[in-house]
Amino acid sequence: MDISTLSLARAQFVTSLSFLALFLAVSLALAWVLLFFKVRARWSGRPGWTAAYRFWVRIFALAFVLTLAASVPVLIQIGSLWAGLMDKIGNVAGPLLGYGILSVFILKSCFLGVMLFGQRRVSDGAHTLAVLMVAVGQLVAVFWVMALQSWMQTPDGAILVDGRYQVYDWVAVVLNPSVGWRMAMVAVGAALSVSFLMMGVTALQALRRPLGDGERNTFKTALVIGVVAAFLQIPVATGTGHLMAKLQPAKAAAAAGFWNSGTEPQLVLFGWPDARAHANVSDLTIRNAGGAWLHRNAEGTYEGLDKFSGMLPPVALTFWSLRVAVALGLLMLVVACVTFLWTFRRGLDPSTLPVWWQRVLCGMMFSGGIAVVAGWWVSIIGLQPFVVNGTVTQSEVLGPVPSSTVLYGLVGYGLLYALLLAAFTGMLFHAARYGVVPVRKLGGGSP
């Protein structure tokens, strides 16, 4: 089967972005959770909060390194796979990427070393300040990335002149119509990823041995974060969906599986979008309930995929990515609420949960991360065939790379990411089983 270079380039780039999105979410949320642990330890003086911090700061370091490692292939692929992209949007993307890289550089060079290695070498106040600055730096770096990614989804503040975007309003570029919702979605997804990761690890520890104060504090924090984030995802997802219907009608129609324009459509819960038949096979629907998620033209007609012939995103992938994200979001909401109600009168102690429910939490350990990746798929794949919504297509900026080279790169990157994921998971389980090595005091004292 002959697979086009464009299809292979899309697959390679989406694979790299998915790996980056996963660890970007974990490192972002863990930075703020570690700040909370550090502040509680400082204010309360209880060793349990310090134990929680010392365990999870190791996981944060791994996630942070993997985030930096994952960003390198993405930057390389922007120049190799999409060689013409920066020529068209460089006036917008260059400064935004520069600010993001500068934020990471300042974070890494000034504060991360103190956070990871300076706890015994600086005062507790200085160390707490370093943790705060790392968390703020993570957030700032993510904001610049999201500013660029959201601008490509809903471009504003720049105009296409002779094939290149020229900026006339930087405020409108940075604060484009979707940046707020994108940041909210990233924050909620990161919170869910880390909260269920922490609950799953703590449940795994509870299955193996009695828990200490550090593990109990971790579980309490994660459970509260998980409940709050699970409820917050409802208004955030609703607002994002309405914005997508308004500004990205083709993506909205693909996500809804709405083929033919007309009156109030059905809400398709499940089914298989058949591009050849222009219909959904074996679908489960709710009648006259899908209009809120679709674009309406000036005549009040709901616009289906038939209005975007030749410029459609991959409908099945967009359709199912959204449903995976929504299904996992609802499942996390149920699991978080049930766990909270089950342990509320027992001090949110995971040891009081039945063994079978502890295993459920272990099984949900990576649910937040999978939901984050599925949400990114909706955003990235649903934008195709465009790289900048409505103006620049991927075929316009595709570099002159042979399809065989792109295929080898896809296989190589896929194997590398699988190996790194396996290594991260293995180290996470090893730490959950055996704990972490305590940090020795200066001068050779006891730990």
Secondary structure, 3 states (H helix, E strand, C coil): CCCCHHHHHHHHHHHHHHHHHHHHHHHHHHHHHHHHHHHHHHHHCCHHHHHHHHHHHHHHHHHHHHHHHHHHHHHHHHHHCCCCHHHHHHHHHHHHHHHHHHHHHHHHHHHHHHHHHCCCCCCHHHHHHHHHHHHHHHHHHHHHHHHHHHHHHCCCCEEEECCEEEECCHHHHHCCCCHHHHHHHHHHHHHHHHHHHHHHHHHHHHHHCCCCHHHHHHHHHHHHHHHHHHHHHHHHHHHHHHHHHHHCHHHHHHHHCCCCCECCCCEEEEEEEECCCCEEEEEEEECCCCHHHCCECCCCCECCHHHHCCCCCCHHHHHHHHHHHHHHHHHHHHHHHHHHHHHHHHCCCHHHCCHHHHHHHHHCCCHHHHHHHHHHHHHHHCCCCEEECCCEEHHHHCCCCCHHHHHHHHHHHHHHHHHHHHHHHHHHHHHHHHCCCCCCCCCCCCC
